Amino acid sequence: MRRRGHGAWRRATVYGTALALAAGALVGAGGGGIGGGGGSAAALTPPVGFTADELPTWQTNGIVHALAEADGTVFVGGTFSTVRPPGAASGTQETPVDNFVALDAATGEPVECDLRFTVGSGTATVRALEVSPDGRTLYVGGTFGSVNGVGASSVAAFDLPGCTRKNFPVAANSMVSSFAVSEDRVYLGGNFTQINSTARSRFAAVTPEGALTSWVANADEVGKAVELSPDGSRVYLGGDFFTVNGADSHALAVVRADTGSVVRTYPLGFIERTSTVQDIAVDATGFYTGNEGTGSGVFDGRIALNHSDLNERWRDTCLGATQAVEVYQEVLYSGHHAHDCSSMGEFPNQERYHLLAQSVHDPKLLGWFPNTNDGLGEALGPRVLQAALDHPTDGRDFLWVGGGFTTVNGQPQWGLTRFANRPDTGNPSMTEVYASSHTPGQIEVNWRPSIDLDDHLLTYRVYRDGAATPIHTREAESVPWRRPQQTFVDTAVSPGATHSYRITATDGAGNTSALSTPVSATVASGTQPYVQAVRADNPLLYWRYDETWGNLVTDTSANNRANGVHRNGPQRGVTPGAVPGPGAAGVGYDGASTYTYSDRSYAGLTRFTVETWFKTTTTRGGKLIGLGNRTLQPSTVRDNNLYMLNDGRLSFGVYDTALRTITSGGTARYNDGRWHHVVASVGANGMRLYVDGTQVASNTSVTQVRDRTGWWRTGGDSTAGLASRPASDFFDGQLDETAVYGAQLSAARVTAHYQAASQPVDTVTRLAPVADTYVNAAAVSANYGTHQNLAVRGTPGYESYLRFQLPTAPSGTVLKSAALRVRVTTDPVAGSVDDFTVVPVTGSWTETGTTYSSRPALGTGVLGTLSAPEEVGGTYTVPLTVATVRGSLGGQLNVALVSEGDDSLWLYARESSAEANRPQLLLTFGAP
């Protein structure tokens, strides 16, 4: 049980590197805390008050059940027999203790307070710790028969400072698991039925001297939590009980602080029968419960209630056995093993989160996600939380966490951890980025937001062509399970030009991620018929699968936020794709574990269409696309399923009042290793299934289906319960161009999509120079053909020459645009503020023979202009006059870079060791 203490507890910290036992007291290693810390709590995304950066803390070898704090010292109780330094492996550097240790709140190191709680038979444990309001007394409860060899009956009290035993003649006949202390009373909760041999069932009150009072609040089952209202007039009770003083009140009740008479009951139904209250926290406006349930239909979350009327303010219905709650600066922090918060519009059933934060005014989850594992014993993870404030030598506040966990943020750490309100030192994760161009004169830069465990609002900066100054800045929210795609449309580009992009993410403290991996795209010169056809029907999501790495699947719909996430490493960038176009590719699934899920959930789709292209030779079938209730595990509730049977036929199954399925007929089998277009829909025209533009199955009686909330998954999910269930849940093959629509597509639109895939599209041919060199007016006889750089300047003169071998235009196409792409070197003076022109070379030259003295003649026409390429390491694209380049198709194009200025420009040559640095000629071919 966690409690807050106050007072003048004086730490006795001993400097050193190992624990030492001196004068019978446990003494800590290391010096005082970091005075004042750095940074500011305001650097976190409000209202979160603690960072997610775990601090070095001594460990236990067992479960921590109780925490309390006084004047910078945190008292730790539980079931453990040794403690050891942070970073020490289990069984190493251990010092014996007996279920108790005191640690400095700011350093996490032991301090002087050697109390040993033991029992003659059975297992001793400390389950409750509380410090009196004046900070002069520490109360300890649990199951123990002696303290430092002197008898006790599960309750004891100690003077602070000093940790000396206090005369407190209280005896409980069973476990004491909670305390609440006022100036004149000590309230106890637990599993006892007698205090000092007098009947008191699960709750009792004694004086600070240990005398039993007349206060009675008898419960029929275990009491687990006791808290006082801020004005001291009421006591909040929590536990497993169903009655208090005979009144129907399950798991939670409010009684008078002076008599124990019931003030407010919460009859069975307010909290489910199989759910209990494990902990209660209090602030100025309300009280908050942490609840644990067992079985199905349980309540495992948190409830916020008002002091004023004792009514519910809000309720969190996440599943995952809440064990502990604590309030700090209007934020409720909680410890649990939350695994399903889909009822709150958050994550579905998946791997567990053990620490969460919510505003006391609103149950929406805030951006605070440090994590532990389940750990020891009942595998519940954290069991207790304690805020430690007003440290005498350290200006920071701390949140201590105790429990049975054995890792924190993925690193070994047993039983204890802690977090501070400052500084925030963790960088956001590196952003995944993809760039593409579907509209002439535009590049779409899409990215999946970063993860930052204590900042859900991050600032993103988009950089183009290696420039140091961002071309776009925005803020965006994200949490680990919901990272909606962000899109920036760059319109300051020209058709045929290629540009590269990188992005950083920065949190409120100024911590910045590494620059993302550079991505590039060539600006479209014309439209892509298939993309235009799909977009014209307003899809909810549209995944093209053109990405060649990472887990981001870009949404190309007008929504631009329905991105997908690859799971378990499907093959990305598989070529050729189903629909031709620049960078066209698909995704390859292994038929065993790989799949893709939508980042967001969908609901309300009682009429809809799903569409995708597929290619396979599998004889085990598998799901192509469907809606499921889970993203990281096989779904237990599934609907709207399009799947392949073992023999290569296709089935489409939905639910209205029962499972309805249609299956492709005839002799056609679609596991023939070729790309096929499939569309399945439900609407006013019934269920429809189309393959390659032709209807192959229908059921006109089903015009809408049940409304289910779920996540779209492609490539695999459970097929349990489906008609003619295939041998494999997962699809072994390739998918491309997947789209989902919120309405039924007509047969005409399905045909239009299929036909659009065969219409001519623009293609981009990238050519490297077959020769390049530069000449130097200051060294008229020198040849630089083998150098890795090119140089251009007007005075003194440098000129650079490049030769490209051009193909002929593909059949049925013409050259629509041409551009020269170059990259400035990373030398600090490589960039230039001058303009440079691209002109034709009319004379002859060779890469290894040309010098300034033998430089070739140049034409008078300007093919393009490179304007002020001043960014060191920047990449620049120069659109070229199409007519001139078109005249050289099938032959050679020789161009020169020249200038009239005096600021030199240094570029990478074709001899550069990095392919991405080398010059390129970009030719876009398309339909006339």
Protein Blocks (a to p, Z undefined) as FASTA:
>chain_A
ZZddedjddcdddedjbdcdeehiacdedddddehiaajfklpccfbfbdfbdcdddddf
bdcfbdcdeehiacdddddfbdcdehiaghiaiacdehiacddfklopacddddddddfe
djdddfbdcddfkopaccdddddfbeehiacehiacdddehjpacddddddfbdcfbdcd
dfkbccdddjbfbeehiacehiacddfkopacfbdcddfbdcfbdcddfklpaccdddjb
fbeehiacehiacddfklopafbdcdehjacfkbccfbdcddfkbccdddddedehiafb
dcdddfklopafbdcfbehiiabdcdeehiacdddddfbfklnopacdddddfbdcddfk
bcbdcdddbdcdebeajlnopabdcddehifkbcbdcdddddjbfbeehiacehiacddf
bdcfbdcdddddddddfbghiacddddddddfkbcbdcddddeehiabdfbdcdddddfk
lccddddddfbbcehiacddddddddfkopacdddddddddddfbdcfklmmmmmnopab
dcehlafgdjbdcdfbfnlpacccdehhiaehiacdfbgcehiacdddehlmgccddfbd
cehilbccdddddddfbfngpafbdcdfbfkbccfbdchiacddfkopacddddfkbccd
dddehjbdckeopacdddddddfkopaddeehiafbdcfkbgbdcdddddddehiacfeh
iahiafbfbdcdddehiacdfbdcdfklmmmmmmmmmpccddddddddfbdcdddfklmk
bccklpcbdcddfbdcdddddddddddddehiacfbdcddddddfbfklpcfbdcddddd
fbdcdfklpcfklpccddfbdfbdcehilbghiacdddddfklmmmmgoiacddddddfb
fbdcddddfklmblklpccdddddddZZ
